[in-house]
Amino acid sequence: MYLALHRGGWAMQKQLGQLLLDKLLVIYEIQENDYDRLLNLMEKYRDRPMNLADSTLVLTAEKTGYRQILTLDSDFLFYRIGNRNTFDVIQVQS
């Protein structure tokens, strides 16, 4: 929500809030046993570089099978889910 406010202003933040209210966004909790995978992902994509937040989203896609992602980060065009599948990046109207 913070990034949406600074990139797209109130209109984008409101759109994100509505997606939460409509239950169209999924919140996934990262477990302690996922930490090794997060670090492995950050090492694999260190040339981008991948941060912890990005690695949690890739991990979530691997665990849930969800490919659609709402992001302003173009690196998700390069990241792979399970080393093979691409993300389906949702375009946000500002």
C-alpha positions as CSV (number, residue, x, y, z in Angstrom):
1,M,0.0,0.0,0.0
2,Y,2.9,2.3,0.8
3,L,4.4,1.9,-2.7
4,A,1.0,2.3,-4.3
5,L,0.5,5.6,-2.6
6,H,3.8,7.0,-3.7
7,R,3.6,5.6,-7.3
8,G,-0.1,5.9,-8.1
9,G,-1.5,8.2,-5.5
10,W,-4.7,7.8,-3.6
11,A,-6.5,6.3,-6.6
12,M,-4.2,3.3,-6.8
13,Q,-4.2,2.9,-3.1
14,K,-8.0,2.8,-3.1
15,Q,-8.0,0.2,-5.9
16,L,-5.7,-2.0,-3.8
17,G,-7.8,-1.5,-0.7
18,Q,-10.9,-2.5,-2.7
19,L,-9.2,-5.7,-3.9
20,L,-8.5,-6.6,-0.2
21,L,-12.2,-5.9,0.7
22,D,-13.4,-8.0,-2.3
23,K,-11.1,-10.8,-1.2
24,L,-9.4,-10.8,-4.6
25,L,-5.9,-10.6,-3.0
26,V,-4.5,-13.5,-1.1
27,I,-2.3,-13.1,2.0
28,Y,0.0,-16.0,2.6
29,E,2.1,-16.4,5.8
30,I,5.7,-17.4,5.5
31,Q,6.9,-20.1,7.8
32,E,10.2,-20.6,9.5
33,N,10.9,-23.7,7.4
34,D,10.7,-21.5,4.3
35,Y,13.7,-19.4,5.2
36,D,16.2,-21.6,3.4
37,R,14.2,-21.4,0.1
38,L,14.0,-17.6,0.5
39,L,17.8,-17.3,0.8
40,N,18.3,-19.7,-2.1
41,L,16.0,-17.6,-4.3
42,M,17.8,-14.4,-3.4
43,E,21.2,-16.0,-4.2
44,K,19.9,-17.3,-7.5
45,Y,18.6,-13.9,-8.6
46,R,21.4,-11.8,-6.9
47,D,22.2,-10.2,-10.3
48,R,18.8,-8.4,-10.3
49,P,19.1,-8.3,-7.1
50,M,16.1,-10.0,-5.5
51,N,15.2,-8.7,-2.1
52,L,13.4,-10.5,0.7
53,A,10.0,-9.2,-0.2
54,D,10.4,-10.4,-3.8
55,S,11.6,-13.8,-2.7
56,T,8.5,-14.2,-0.4
57,L,6.2,-13.6,-3.4
58,V,8.1,-16.2,-5.6
59,L,7.9,-18.7,-2.7
60,T,4.2,-18.0,-2.2
61,A,3.6,-18.7,-5.9
62,E,5.5,-21.9,-5.7
63,K,3.5,-23.1,-2.7
64,T,0.0,-22.0,-3.8
65,G,0.3,-22.4,-7.6
66,Y,-0.9,-18.8,-8.1
67,R,0.8,-17.2,-11.1
68,Q,-1.0,-13.8,-11.1
69,I,0.7,-11.1,-9.3
70,L,-0.1,-7.4,-8.7
71,T,3.2,-5.6,-8.7
72,L,5.0,-2.5,-10.0
73,D,8.3,-4.3,-10.0
74,S,9.5,-5.3,-13.5
75,D,11.8,-8.0,-12.1
76,F,8.7,-10.3,-11.9
77,L,9.0,-10.6,-15.7
78,F,12.3,-12.4,-15.1
79,Y,11.6,-14.4,-11.9
80,R,10.5,-18.0,-12.4
81,I,8.0,-20.0,-10.3
82,G,9.6,-23.4,-9.5
83,N,12.4,-22.5,-11.9
84,R,10.1,-22.8,-14.9
85,N,6.7,-21.0,-14.9
86,T,6.4,-17.2,-15.5
87,F,4.3,-14.8,-13.5
88,D,1.2,-13.3,-15.0
89,V,1.7,-9.7,-14.0
90,I,-1.6,-7.8,-13.5
91,Q,-1.5,-4.3,-15.0
92,V,-2.6,-1.5,-12.6
93,Q,-4.5,1.5,-14.0
94,S,-3.3,4.7,-12.3
